Amino acid sequence: MVDKGKPEEVASLQGRLTGVRFYTVAEVAAVMRVSKMSVYRLIHSGELEAVRFGRSFRVPESAVKAFLDTSYFETG
């Protein structure tokens, strides 16, 4: 039997996810211009936040932006 949780818990979750856009691993790879395997490595190492849905991952848009913002460095 599947526990569907309390209605207020579901409403709370929906409120936190309002307006959140999720990307697939392939979409993140295209945005970052890297391979899908590179994105999987970032997810498994904990450098890129992701949510697991069954056998696939979804990456919040905010996680992609945060990762890219912290990845810049100056040269020369």
C-alpha positions in Angstrom: 0.0 0.0 0.0 1.4 3.4 -0.9 1.3 6.2 1.7 0.1 9.3 -0.1 1.0 11.6 2.8 -1.1 14.2 4.5 -2.8 16.8 2.3 -1.0 19.7 4.0 2.3 18.1 3.2 1.4 17.9 -0.5 0.2 21.5 -0.5 3.5 22.6 1.2 5.5 20.8 -1.5 3.5 22.3 -4.3 4.0 25.8 -2.9 7.8 25.3 -2.8 7.8 24.0 -6.4 5.6 26.7 -7.9 7.5 28.1 -10.9 10.5 25.8 -10.6 11.8 24.6 -14.0 13.5 21.3 -14.2 16.0 20.2 -16.9 16.8 16.8 -18.1 20.5 15.7 -18.1 20.6 16.1 -21.9 19.3 19.6 -21.6 21.8 20.5 -19.0 24.6 19.0 -21.1 23.4 21.1 -24.1 23.4 24.3 -22.0 26.8 23.6 -20.6 28.2 22.2 -23.9 29.5 19.1 -22.2 28.6 15.4 -22.5 25.8 13.8 -20.6 28.3 11.7 -18.8 30.0 14.9 -17.5 26.6 16.0 -16.1 26.1 12.6 -14.5 29.5 12.9 -12.8 28.7 16.3 -11.4 25.4 15.0 -10.0 26.9 11.9 -8.5 29.8 13.9 -7.0 27.3 16.3 -5.4 28.6 19.3 -7.3 25.3 19.7 -9.1 22.0 19.4 -7.3 19.4 17.0 -8.9 16.2 15.1 -8.1 15.8 11.5 -9.0 12.6 10.4 -10.6 12.6 6.6 -11.1 15.7 5.9 -13.1 16.2 9.4 -14.4 17.4 12.7 -12.9 16.0 16.2 -13.2 18.1 19.3 -12.4 16.4 22.5 -11.1 17.2 25.5 -13.2 18.5 27.3 -10.1 21.0 24.5 -9.6 22.4 24.9 -13.1 22.6 28.7 -12.6 24.3 28.3 -9.1 26.8 25.8 -10.5 27.8 28.1 -13.4 28.0 31.2 -11.2 30.5 29.4 -8.9 32.5 27.9 -11.8 33.9 31.1 -13.3 37.5 32.0 -12.6 39.8 34.7 -13.9 42.9 34.0 -15.9 46.1 36.0 -16.6 
